[in-house]
């Protein structure tokens, strides 16, 4: 079923409202889309953690450099930076896609409160909407906080790549080594924030499933 939805998305040229309408016609509702996108964001955060850790390990190899071809080392450092940048962009895109469908789902939920004939059921649904919004806000805040933690790491990786590019010598290796501890701390802080965001995501998914 989702295969055909993917085709419809491509044909619609990225029009989200039309996509949601088409998806609902085949039984794929905003709540399910949101759950899928949150899970995809979790995966992208986990992949980003692995990539940043890999970049850190490669820089550790550089810091421990003891002879060999520095050009090859630079190529590896550059590749790791580019891969890290790609992983970070993927995380950002996944978070943005979550926010888009969440807003659409909450708007629809709010509008449909007016359709209830039963005041009791309407109040209950309104309470659930408020609770879900709070849980979502907590999750999104945690995701955005982790997202911001990527920026200083990427900046430092880029600095290292540029410095090594123009200074392929032992002095450049020493200079990068002097800042390695700061980078390591930033990567660890990033991983911690991402794990918190993933935990918040798990709680939100449970809320949606109730």
C-alpha positions in Angstrom: 0.0 0.0 0.0 2.7 2.5 1.0 4.5 1.8 -2.3 1.6 3.3 -4.2 1.5 6.2 -1.8 5.1 6.9 -2.5 4.4 7.0 -6.3 1.5 9.4 -5.6 3.8 11.6 -3.6 6.3 11.9 -6.5 3.5 12.6 -9.0 2.1 15.3 -6.8 5.4 17.1 -6.8 5.7 17.5 -3.1 2.3 19.0 -2.4 1.8 17.9 1.2 -1.9 18.6 1.5 -2.7 16.7 -1.6 -0.4 13.9 -0.4 -2.2 13.6 2.9 -5.6 13.6 1.1 -4.4 10.9 -1.3 -2.9 8.8 1.6 -6.1 9.0 3.6 -8.1 7.7 0.6 -6.1 4.4 0.9 -6.3 4.2 4.7 -2.9 5.8 5.5 -3.9 8.5 8.0 -1.9 11.5 9.4 -1.3 9.7 12.7 0.3 6.8 10.9 2.3 9.1 8.7 3.5 11.0 11.8 4.5 7.8 13.5 6.4 6.6 10.5 8.2 10.0 10.2 9.2 10.0 13.9 10.6 6.5 13.5 12.5 7.6 10.4 13.9 10.6 12.4 15.1 8.2 15.1 16.9 6.1 12.5 18.5 9.2 11.0 19.7 10.4 14.4 21.2 6.9 15.1 22.9 7.0 11.8 24.2 10.5 12.5 25.6 9.3 15.8 27.5 6.5 14.0 28.8 8.9 11.4 30.1 11.5 13.9 31.7 8.8 15.9 33.4 7.5 12.7 34.7 11.0 12.0 36.0 11.3 15.5 37.8 7.9 15.2 39.4 9.0 11.9 40.7 12.2 13.5 42.1 10.1 16.4 44.0 8.2 13.7 45.3 11.5 12.4 46.3 12.7 15.9 48.2 9.4 16.4 49.8 9.8 12.9 53.3 8.2 12.8 54.5 8.4 9.2 52.8 7.7 5.9 51.1 9.7 3.2 49.4 12.7 4.7 47.5 13.2 1.4 45.7 10.0 2.0 44.9 11.0 5.6 43.5 14.3 4.3 41.3 12.6 1.8 39.8 10.4 4.6 39.2 13.5 6.9 37.5 15.2 4.0 35.3 12.2 3.2 34.3 12.0 6.9 33.4 15.6 7.0 31.2 15.4 3.9 29.5 12.2 5.2 28.8 14.0 8.5 27.4 17.0 6.7 25.1 14.7 4.7 24.0 12.9 7.9 23.2 16.2 9.6 21.2 17.4 6.7 19.2 14.2 6.7 18.4 14.7 10.4 17.2 18.2 9.8 15.0 17.2 6.8 13.4 14.4 8.8 12.6 16.7 11.7 11.1 19.2 9.3 8.9 16.5 7.8 7.6 15.6 11.3 6.6 19.2 12.0 4.7 19.5 8.8 2.5 16.4 9.3 2.1 17.1 13.0 0.7 20.6 12.3 -1.7 19.2 9.7 -2.9 16.5 12.1 -3.4 18.9 15.0 -5.3 21.4 12.8 -7.6 18.6 11.6 -8.1 17.3 15.1 -9.0 20.8 16.4 -11.5 21.4 13.5 -13.2 18.0 14.0 -13.9 18.8 17.7 -16.8 20.9 16.3 -18.4 17.9 14.7 -19.2 16.1 17.9 -22.8 15.8 19.1 -21.8 14.4 22.5 -20.3 17.1 24.8 -18.6 14.4 26.9 -16.8 12.8 24.0 -15.8 16.2 22.7 -14.3 17.2 26.1 -12.5 13.9 26.2 -11.1 14.3 22.7 -10.1 17.9 23.5 -8.1 16.7 26.6 -6.4 14.1 24.5 -5.5 16.7 21.9 -4.0 18.9 24.5 -2.0 16.1 26.1 -0.7 14.9 22.7 0.3 18.5 21.8 2.3 18.8 25.0 4.0 15.5 24.4 4.8 16.5 20.9 6.2 19.9 21.9 8.5 18.1 24.4 9.7 15.7 21.7 10.2 18.5 19.1 12.1 20.7 21.5 14.4 17.8 22.4 15.0 17.0 18.7 15.7 20.7 17.9 18.1 20.9 20.8 20.0 17.8 19.5 19.9 19.3 16.0 21.7 22.5 17.2 24.4 20.4 18.8 25.4 19.2 15.3 26.4 22.7 14.3 29.6 23.2 16.4 30.7 19.6 15.6 30.3 20.2 11.9 32.1 23.6 12.2 35.1 22.0 13.9 35.3 19.1 11.5 35.2 21.7 8.6 38.0 23.7 10.3 40.1 20.6 10.6 39.5 19.6 7.0 40.4 23.1 5.7 43.5 23.4 7.9 44.8 20.1 6.9 44.1 20.8 3.2 46.4 23.8 3.3 49.0 22.5 5.8 49.9 18.9 5.0 52.6 18.6 7.6 53.4 17.5 11.1 52.6 21.0 12.5 49.1 20.8 11.1 48.6 17.4 12.8 49.8 18.8 16.1 47.5 21.8 15.8 44.5 19.6 15.1 45.5 17.3 18.0 45.5 20.2 20.4 41.8 20.7 19.7 40.8 17.1 19.5 39.7 17.0 23.2 37.2 19.8 22.5 35.8 18.0 19.5 35.5 14.7 21.4 33.5 16.5 24.2 31.2 18.1 21.6 30.5 14.8 19.9 29.8 13.1 23.2 27.4 16.0 24.1 25.7 15.6 20.7 25.2 11.8 21.2 23.7 12.4 24.7 21.2 14.9 23.3 20.3 12.7 20.4 19.7 9.8 22.8 17.4 12.0 24.9 15.5 13.0 21.7 15.1 9.3 20.7 13.8 8.5 24.2 11.3 11.4 23.9 10.3 10.1 20.5 9.6 6.7 22.0 7.2 8.2 24.5 5.5 10.2 21.9 4.9 7.2 19.7 3.4 5.4 22.6 1.1 8.4 23.2 0.0 8.3 19.5 -0.7 4.6 19.8 -3.0 4.9 22.9 
